[in-house]
Amino acid sequence: MSFIPKHPVVTAYPKNAEAMAEAEIMSSYLKEKNITAPFGSIYDEELRKRVRRGEFDLLIMAGGDGSVLRACHLCAPSNVPVLGVNLGRIGFLIQVDKTNWREYFDKLLNGEAWIEKRMLLKAEHIRAGESLGNWIALNEVVVGRGQNLRPVHLTASVDNLHLTSYVADGLIASTPTGSTAYALAAGGPILPPELRNILLVPIAAHLSVDRAVVLSEGSSVNIEVQSENTVLSVDGQAPISLMEDDHVLITASDVTAQFVRFGDAGYFYRNITVHMNGNSLRLPR
């Protein structure tokens, strides 16, 4: 089904002056098209409250993949789609860039866009039976070593059944979206974004299972920490210190990320091929 927004908002990362300036230009461009679209920082608390209250039906994010991740964390619980405009370096999550956003905005207003839904993970930190916090992840949940170079000892269970134990730098629990992020760098497979699976990928496993495991959407993963110097990080955010015997429970989230897309669903393979070929061209010969 085509998607035409009526009440968009344009945001950017405040420490990126170029992105903030471009966001203002985007807002003005939409105004010329008789669409009111306020703009501001993705961290502006009043703007965030308005997103949560459901005042907008689209959030346009000017920035890179990291900015789109932050936008997704804000928008997914309120069922607000995200349209990324790439002003960063890579842009795995983004179809539109700073050279062609006007063309795509015109397509958007002409009804030539569609909504892609992607699975999110929920991560819960549990200590002595008490929940200390929970988060949603578009890419991955990582339980890994902190600043020390020693590997960590982890035990993973799936649906309350022991899977395996790891001596490794860490363990990644990834969505299909995250399969092209940290999980890919750790040797995991690439999963199409429309799948709804949980991917487990160990990081630098030592004398333990070093293969990725693909689980069904309904699986529940329990990672038990069996050593000190272990941290939890969700979508690359600031690490949270874990203690021995802590648990990180990972399940599919009950909310879904929504992205505005253009053209056919094959954009994903074209996008990833371009990025991988680009990286190989940049390697020294």
NORBELTA-V410235 format. One record per residue. N is the residue number from 1. PHI is phi in radians with two decimals (999 if undefined). D_CENTER is the distance of its C-alpha to the mean C-alpha in whole Angstrom. Layout:
BEGIN
n=N phi=PHI d_center=D_CENTER
n=N phi=PHI d_center=D_CENTER
END
This chain:
BEGIN
n=1 phi=999 d_center=24
n=2 phi=-1.27 d_center=24
n=3 phi=-2.32 d_center=22
n=4 phi=-2.19 d_center=24
n=5 phi=-1.29 d_center=23
n=6 phi=-1.93 d_center=26
n=7 phi=-2.38 d_center=24
n=8 phi=-1.43 d_center=21
n=9 phi=-2.34 d_center=20
n=10 phi=-1.96 d_center=19
n=11 phi=-2.30 d_center=17
n=12 phi=-2.70 d_center=17
n=13 phi=-1.33 d_center=16
n=14 phi=-1.12 d_center=19
n=15 phi=-1.50 d_center=20
n=16 phi=-1.85 d_center=20
n=17 phi=-1.08 d_center=23
n=18 phi=-1.09 d_center=23
n=19 phi=-1.14 d_center=20
n=20 phi=-1.12 d_center=21
n=21 phi=-1.15 d_center=25
n=22 phi=-1.17 d_center=23
n=23 phi=-1.08 d_center=21
n=24 phi=-1.13 d_center=25
n=25 phi=-1.12 d_center=26
n=26 phi=-1.08 d_center=24
n=27 phi=-1.04 d_center=25
n=28 phi=-1.15 d_center=28
n=29 phi=-1.09 d_center=28
n=30 phi=-1.15 d_center=27
n=31 phi=-1.08 d_center=30
n=32 phi=-1.08 d_center=32
n=33 phi=-1.64 d_center=31
n=34 phi=1.16 d_center=32
n=35 phi=-2.03 d_center=28
n=36 phi=-1.37 d_center=28
n=37 phi=-2.42 d_center=25
n=38 phi=-1.07 d_center=24
n=39 phi=-2.31 d_center=22
n=40 phi=3.07 d_center=21
n=41 phi=-1.27 d_center=19
n=42 phi=-1.10 d_center=16
n=43 phi=-1.79 d_center=17
n=44 phi=-1.20 d_center=20
n=45 phi=-1.15 d_center=21
n=46 phi=-1.15 d_center=23
n=47 phi=-1.11 d_center=21
n=48 phi=-1.10 d_center=18
n=49 phi=-1.09 d_center=21
n=50 phi=-1.16 d_center=22
n=51 phi=-1.09 d_center=18
n=52 phi=-1.13 d_center=19
n=53 phi=-1.36 d_center=22
n=54 phi=1.41 d_center=21
n=55 phi=-1.31 d_center=23
n=56 phi=-2.08 d_center=21
n=57 phi=-1.91 d_center=20
n=58 phi=-2.83 d_center=17
n=59 phi=-2.02 d_center=15
n=60 phi=-1.66 d_center=16
n=61 phi=-1.97 d_center=14
n=62 phi=-1.60 d_center=16
n=63 phi=2.85 d_center=14
n=64 phi=-1.88 d_center=12
n=65 phi=-1.05 d_center=8
n=66 phi=-1.07 d_center=8
n=67 phi=-1.15 d_center=10
n=68 phi=-1.14 d_center=7
n=69 phi=-1.03 d_center=5
n=70 phi=-1.12 d_center=8
n=71 phi=-1.10 d_center=9
n=72 phi=-1.10 d_center=7
n=73 phi=-1.02 d_center=8
n=74 phi=-1.29 d_center=11
n=75 phi=-1.50 d_center=12
n=76 phi=-0.99 d_center=11
n=77 phi=-1.10 d_center=14
n=78 phi=-1.82 d_center=16
n=79 phi=1.02 d_center=15
n=80 phi=-1.78 d_center=15
n=81 phi=-1.20 d_center=14
n=82 phi=-2.08 d_center=12
n=83 phi=-2.06 d_center=14
n=84 phi=-1.54 d_center=12
n=85 phi=-2.08 d_center=15
n=86 phi=-1.34 d_center=15
n=87 phi=-2.05 d_center=17
n=88 phi=-1.73 d_center=15
n=89 phi=-1.74 d_center=16
n=90 phi=-1.80 d_center=14
n=91 phi=1.43 d_center=12
n=92 phi=-1.02 d_center=10
n=93 phi=-1.54 d_center=8
n=94 phi=-2.17 d_center=12
n=95 phi=-1.66 d_center=15
n=96 phi=-1.79 d_center=17
n=97 phi=-2.20 d_center=18
n=98 phi=-1.21 d_center=21
n=99 phi=-1.56 d_center=24
n=100 phi=-2.34 d_center=23
n=101 phi=-1.13 d_center=22
n=102 phi=-1.10 d_center=25
n=103 phi=-1.04 d_center=26
n=104 phi=-1.30 d_center=22
n=105 phi=-1.08 d_center=23
n=106 phi=-1.11 d_center=27
n=107 phi=-1.08 d_center=25
n=108 phi=-1.02 d_center=23
n=109 phi=-1.27 d_center=26
n=110 phi=-1.60 d_center=28
n=111 phi=1.41 d_center=26
n=112 phi=-1.71 d_center=25
n=113 phi=-1.94 d_center=21
n=114 phi=-2.42 d_center=19
n=115 phi=-1.77 d_center=16
n=116 phi=-1.78 d_center=14
n=117 phi=-1.84 d_center=12
n=118 phi=-2.23 d_center=10
n=119 phi=-1.17 d_center=10
n=120 phi=-2.05 d_center=8
n=121 phi=-1.81 d_center=10
n=122 phi=-1.98 d_center=12
n=123 phi=-2.05 d_center=13
n=124 phi=-2.18 d_center=17
n=125 phi=-1.66 d_center=19
n=126 phi=-2.13 d_center=23
n=127 phi=-2.30 d_center=26
n=128 phi=0.92 d_center=29
n=129 phi=1.42 d_center=28
n=130 phi=-1.87 d_center=27
n=131 phi=-1.38 d_center=23
n=132 phi=-1.77 d_center=22
n=133 phi=2.76 d_center=19
n=134 phi=-2.51 d_center=16
n=135 phi=-2.51 d_center=12
n=136 phi=-1.87 d_center=9
n=137 phi=-2.32 d_center=6
n=138 phi=-1.51 d_center=3
n=139 phi=-1.69 d_center=4
n=140 phi=-2.79 d_center=7
n=141 phi=-1.99 d_center=10
n=142 phi=-2.11 d_center=13
n=143 phi=-1.93 d_center=16
n=144 phi=-2.66 d_center=18
n=145 phi=-1.28 d_center=21
n=146 phi=-1.50 d_center=22
n=147 phi=-1.31 d_center=24
n=148 phi=-1.27 d_center=27
n=149 phi=-1.52 d_center=27
n=150 phi=-1.22 d_center=28
n=151 phi=-1.19 d_center=26
n=152 phi=-1.85 d_center=25
n=153 phi=-1.89 d_center=26
n=154 phi=-2.31 d_center=24
n=155 phi=-2.12 d_center=25
n=156 phi=-1.96 d_center=23
n=157 phi=-2.12 d_center=24
n=158 phi=-2.14 d_center=23
n=159 phi=0.94 d_center=24
n=160 phi=1.19 d_center=27
n=161 phi=-2.00 d_center=28
n=162 phi=-1.04 d_center=28
n=163 phi=-1.68 d_center=26
n=164 phi=-2.95 d_center=26
n=165 phi=-1.95 d_center=27
n=166 phi=-2.18 d_center=25
n=167 phi=-2.00 d_center=26
n=168 phi=-2.81 d_center=24
n=169 phi=-1.25 d_center=21
n=170 phi=2.87 d_center=19
n=171 phi=-2.36 d_center=17
n=172 phi=-1.78 d_center=13
n=173 phi=-1.92 d_center=12
n=174 phi=-2.11 d_center=10
n=175 phi=-1.45 d_center=8
n=176 phi=-1.02 d_center=10
n=177 phi=-1.03 d_center=7
n=178 phi=-1.27 d_center=7
n=179 phi=-1.14 d_center=10
n=180 phi=-1.74 d_center=10
n=181 phi=-1.91 d_center=9
n=182 phi=-1.03 d_center=11
n=183 phi=-1.06 d_center=12
n=184 phi=-1.13 d_center=14
n=185 phi=-1.11 d_center=15
n=186 phi=-1.53 d_center=17
n=187 phi=1.72 d_center=18
n=188 phi=-1.40 d_center=16
n=189 phi=-1.39 d_center=17
n=190 phi=-1.60 d_center=15
n=191 phi=-1.89 d_center=14
n=192 phi=-1.04 d_center=14
n=193 phi=-1.16 d_center=11
n=194 phi=-1.37 d_center=14
n=195 phi=-1.22 d_center=15
n=196 phi=-2.25 d_center=14
n=197 phi=-2.23 d_center=15
n=198 phi=-1.86 d_center=14
n=199 phi=-1.90 d_center=14
n=200 phi=-1.84 d_center=16
n=201 phi=-2.32 d_center=16
n=202 phi=-1.28 d_center=19
n=203 phi=-1.89 d_center=19
n=204 phi=0.86 d_center=23
n=205 phi=-1.15 d_center=24
n=206 phi=-2.07 d_center=28
n=207 phi=0.91 d_center=31
n=208 phi=-2.64 d_center=28
n=209 phi=-0.98 d_center=26
n=210 phi=-2.05 d_center=24
n=211 phi=-1.78 d_center=23
n=212 phi=-1.29 d_center=19
n=213 phi=-2.20 d_center=20
n=214 phi=-1.82 d_center=18
n=215 phi=-1.98 d_center=19
n=216 phi=-1.32 d_center=19
n=217 phi=-1.01 d_center=17
n=218 phi=-1.40 d_center=19
n=219 phi=-1.26 d_center=20
n=220 phi=-2.06 d_center=20
n=221 phi=-1.87 d_center=19
n=222 phi=-2.04 d_center=21
n=223 phi=-1.81 d_center=20
n=224 phi=-1.77 d_center=24
n=225 phi=-1.52 d_center=24
n=226 phi=-2.14 d_center=28
n=227 phi=-2.69 d_center=28
n=228 phi=-1.46 d_center=28
n=229 phi=1.05 d_center=25
n=230 phi=-2.11 d_center=22
n=231 phi=-2.31 d_center=19
n=232 phi=-2.04 d_center=16
n=233 phi=-2.34 d_center=12
n=234 phi=-2.02 d_center=9
n=235 phi=0.91 d_center=6
n=236 phi=1.30 d_center=9
n=237 phi=-1.32 d_center=11
n=238 phi=-0.92 d_center=15
n=239 phi=-1.19 d_center=16
n=240 phi=-1.95 d_center=18
n=241 phi=-1.21 d_center=21
n=242 phi=-1.98 d_center=22
n=243 phi=-1.93 d_center=26
n=244 phi=-1.00 d_center=28
n=245 phi=1.39 d_center=28
n=246 phi=-1.18 d_center=24
n=247 phi=-2.20 d_center=22
n=248 phi=-2.09 d_center=18
n=249 phi=-1.72 d_center=18
n=250 phi=-2.17 d_center=15
n=251 phi=-2.42 d_center=15
n=252 phi=-1.19 d_center=14
n=253 phi=-1.29 d_center=13
n=254 phi=-1.52 d_center=15
n=255 phi=-1.96 d_center=13
n=256 phi=-2.20 d_center=11
n=257 phi=-1.36 d_center=9
n=258 phi=-2.18 d_center=11
n=259 phi=-2.19 d_center=11
n=260 phi=-1.42 d_center=15
n=261 phi=-2.22 d_center=16
n=262 phi=-2.26 d_center=19
n=263 phi=1.34 d_center=22
n=264 phi=-1.57 d_center=21
n=265 phi=-1.17 d_center=19
n=266 phi=-1.21 d_center=20
n=267 phi=-0.97 d_center=18
n=268 phi=-1.04 d_center=15
n=269 phi=-1.25 d_center=18
n=270 phi=-1.13 d_center=19
n=271 phi=-1.12 d_center=16
n=272 phi=-1.22 d_center=16
n=273 phi=-1.12 d_center=19
n=274 phi=-1.06 d_center=20
n=275 phi=-1.16 d_center=17
n=276 phi=-1.20 d_center=19
n=277 phi=-1.13 d_center=22
n=278 phi=-1.12 d_center=22
n=279 phi=-1.14 d_center=21
n=280 phi=-1.18 d_center=24
n=281 phi=-1.20 d_center=26
n=282 phi=-1.51 d_center=25
n=283 phi=-1.22 d_center=27
n=284 phi=-1.15 d_center=30
n=285 phi=-1.88 d_center=33
END
